[in-house]
Amino acid sequence: MLSDIYIAEEKLNQASISRDSGRQVFEKMKGKVFEKAGVSDSVFKKSLDYYMANPREMELIYTALVDSLNLDEQRESVRDKAKAE
C-alpha cells in the first residue's frame, strides 16, 4: 500500500494542477489504494500510528519500500530500453 500511495503522490507532483485540486485527487487515489487492498483508512491510520511509535520497525519498512521502488524503477527502465530497440 505504501508504494501505491507513494506512486500516486509522485504522479500528482508531476502533474500541473493546483495544490487544492491535487489534495482532492490524492484523496480519491488513496481511497482506491485502500479499496484495492481491502483496508479502511482507520485501520491504515492505526497501523501507521503504531509504526510511528516504533521507529526501528518503521525504518525497516521504509528501507524495504525504497528498495522495492528502486527495483520497480530499474525494471521500467529496462522495459523502456527494450521497447526503444
C-alpha positions in Angstrom: 0.0 0.0 0.0 2.8 2.4 0.8 4.4 2.0 -2.6 1.0 2.6 -4.3 0.4 5.7 -2.2 3.9 7.0 -2.9 3.4 6.4 -6.7 0.1 8.3 -6.5 1.9 11.2 -4.7 4.6 11.3 -7.3 2.1 11.3 -10.2 0.4 14.3 -8.6 3.7 16.1 -8.0 4.5 15.8 -11.7 1.0 17.0 -12.8 0.4 20.6 -13.3 -2.6 21.1 -11.1 -3.2 23.4 -8.1 -2.4 22.2 -4.6 -6.0 22.2 -3.5 -7.1 20.1 -6.6 -4.1 17.9 -6.0 -5.2 17.1 -2.5 -8.7 16.2 -3.7 -7.3 14.0 -6.4 -4.9 12.4 -4.0 -7.7 11.6 -1.5 -9.6 9.8 -4.3 -6.4 7.9 -5.4 -5.6 7.0 -1.8 -9.2 5.7 -1.4 -8.7 3.4 -4.4 -5.5 2.1 -2.9 -7.3 1.3 0.3 -10.1 -0.3 -1.6 -7.8 -2.4 -3.7 -6.0 -3.6 -0.5 -9.2 -4.2 1.4 -8.1 -1.8 4.2 -10.1 1.0 5.7 -8.4 4.4 6.2 -8.9 4.0 10.0 -7.1 0.7 10.0 -4.3 2.2 7.9 -4.0 5.2 10.3 -3.9 2.9 13.3 -1.1 0.9 11.7 0.8 4.0 10.8 0.4 5.3 14.3 1.8 2.1 15.7 4.9 2.2 13.4 5.4 5.9 14.1 5.7 4.9 17.8 8.1 2.2 16.9 10.7 3.9 14.7 13.0 1.0 14.3 10.3 -1.1 12.8 9.2 1.8 10.6 12.7 2.2 9.4 12.8 -1.4 8.2 9.5 -0.9 6.4 10.7 2.3 4.7 14.0 0.6 3.7 12.1 -2.2 2.1 9.8 0.4 0.4 12.7 2.3 -1.1 14.3 -1.0 -2.3 11.0 -2.0 -3.9 10.5 1.3 -5.6 14.1 1.3 -6.9 13.7 -2.2 -8.3 10.4 -1.1 -10.0 12.2 1.9 -11.5 15.0 -0.3 -12.8 12.5 -2.8 -14.3 10.7 0.1 -16.0 13.9 1.5 -17.4 14.9 -1.9 -18.8 11.4 -2.3 -20.4 11.7 1.2 -21.9 15.1 0.4 -23.4 13.7 -2.9 -24.8 10.8 -1.0 -26.4 13.1 1.5 -27.9 15.2 -1.1 -29.6 
